[in-house]
Amino acid sequence: MGTYLDEILDHHRSIAAGDSRSLDALIDEAGQFAQPRGFRNAIRSLDAGLMAVIAEIKRRSPSRGDLAIDLDPAETAGAYMAGGATCLSVLTDQDHFGGSVEDLRSARGSVPLPVLRKDFTVDPRDVCDAALMGADAVLLIAAALDDSELSDFLALARELGLDSLAEVHDESELERVLAAGADLVGVNQRDLNTFQVDSDRARRVGACIPAGVERVAESGVRTQEDAAALYDAGFRAVLVGESLVTSGDRSGAVADLVAAGSCGTRAG
């Protein structure tokens, strides 16, 4: 039985199949346009004892429906920055998440934080488009890509000066992205089949991530306690969307997560 991811990927691959733009011309254009802010470096540079928060601008989700459909990207980005966010993540998938390229440009134009284009990268043109819309990093989902695509997209992103967040769900996917050369890995705690969050997934898979590879915990991070537990497990960054966009105090919600490192039992 197919997963929600399969349906979304079929949609994006269909769009990519109809894209007749010259890849070489796009690479040249993207290379001249890109002015990356250093997404991975921003995470690495955060002071010890703090949790790097990648705060997400997310209007809706396939599983939960509308979350904050009328949010203002610039205003939301400003609130996140005021709370101490290290980076932003912006959904640009319109059909399934209600996002847009305009959301990313608006958010990035309002704050100096590095921005991840949160979308379904299935074609090298998607990497170029990320650079052209102003993103500083792209998302590469291991479950969506074969080994050749992972290697090629990572290499292209580096050529354009972009970082890549390689998302995995288990140990076998982790082995694949590391073999492809990933240096920034996100462990998604959400099961692709049941869509349920497994809070042990990040700790289990994270324990296998070697030193020198930045690790990010994704999905299911709602409270300071959640983030503190992940800090204790060796994570220094979390990507959080739903609980932030639905909060009545987005700045305060981010600030609570940033301070999670000082709450961990290994902090200090």
Secondary structure, DSSP 8 states (H G I E B T S, - for coil): ---HHHHHHHHHHHHHHT----HHHHHHHHHHH-----HHHHHHTS-TT--EEEEEE-SEETTTEESSTT--HHHHHHHHHHTT-SEEEEE--HHHH---HHHHHHHHHHS-S-EEEES---SHHHHHHHHHTT-SEEEEEGGGS-HHHHHHHHHHHHHTT-EEEEEESSHHHHHHHHHHT-SEEEEE-B-TTT--B-TTHHHHHHTTS-TTSEEEEES---SHHHHHHHHHTT--EEEE-HHHHT-S-HHHHHHHHHGGGGGSTT--
